[in-house]
């Protein structure tokens, strides 16, 4: 009977974890919050759930999901009251640890967006992420950090590498070409600005929502964003990031905190 009990306890934890990949972000958030508490119960501990492996993955995914919700959801996830053991699990986790580091860094960047400490968080992000730059999502997010630091050529180099490494992946093609359209507007390449604008419009017009994005609200948010961004950049006459960002925000008023910057960043999640 003990063997059967072990099986059902393990099944319950992993079924809940896996189910979050298929549900809307708000439901995922609540389930992941519950799981963080569930795995600390004596029943789970005594039934061989490897909490030191499971806890960091659940927490990473919780942070990632929170990006598509509100500022308060990110703040609540970051403010999770770790026990000494839980903090040790996070600090010592080495299974694709770049995922959890990416989400922690991105949490702080998104929360500081348009705040006085934004540049400080960006520089901290470079320091923490640059050694993981072989990973495609890190390349995209690090490029975004470079972009906001005004390092447009470094940003473009990262995006070009990401696209080259993922020629047939619709997810990276979408993120790469969207963000490349943004970079092109600000690169000082001696071209007429109208020519640069048209190049960006051409890139944006060809974008297709990646098959990986199954949350309908996120798909709609991206479609609305692209449509309005094309309209806006047709009307601008100079390179002004603040103006462009404010115009886009005013048009679409994104609820998802990850879509408030002009650049599209990406979370990382554990799916295996």
C-alpha positions, 0 to 999 in steps of 0.5 A: 500500500505504501508504494501505491500511496507514493505513486499517488502523491507523486502523481498529484504533484506532477499532474498539477505542475504539467497542467499549468502548461495548458491553462491560462496564465491566471489559473497557472499562477494560482496553481503554482502558488498552491504547489509551492505550499503543497510540496512542503507538507509532510505527506509530500516530503515523506513520499520521496518527492525531490523537493530540492529539484521540484521547488526551484522549477515551480518557482521559476515557472511562477515568476515566468507566468507572473510576467503576463499578469500584473505588477503586483503578481510579480512583486508577490512572487518575488516577495515569497518568504523562503525558508533557509532550505528553500533559499538553498534549493534556489541558490544550489540548483544547477539544472539549466539554472540560466532559466531561474536566473533569467526570470529573477533578472527579468522580474527586477527589470520589469518592475523597475521599468521607467523607475529611477533604478531602471539603468541599475537593474539593466547593468545588473542584468548584463552581469548576471546573464552574459555568461549564459549568452549561448541560450537563445532566450538569454540572447533575446533578453540580453539584447533588450538590455543592451537596447535600453542601455543604448548599445544598439549594435550589440543588441543587433548582434545578439538578435542576428545570432539568435535568428541564425541559430533558429532558422526554422523555429517560429518562436525565435523568428517572431521575437527576433524579427519583432525586436530587430524591427525595433533596433533598426529604428535606432541604429545609426547607419546613415540611412534616410529615416523613412527608409529605416521605417519602411524596413521595420514595417516590412519586418513587422508586417510579416510576423506570425504569432508562434504556435507555442503561444496558446493563451488567447489573451496573449496572442490578441495582445501581440496582434494588437501591439503589432498593428498599432506599432506599424501605424505609429512608426508610419507617423513618427519623424525622428528617433525618439524612444520615449515618444515611441514607447509612450505612443504605443502604451497609450494606444494599447494600454497593455495589462501584461507587465511584460508587454509594457516596454517597447522591446518584447522580453521572454520568460523561461519555463521548465517543461521537462 
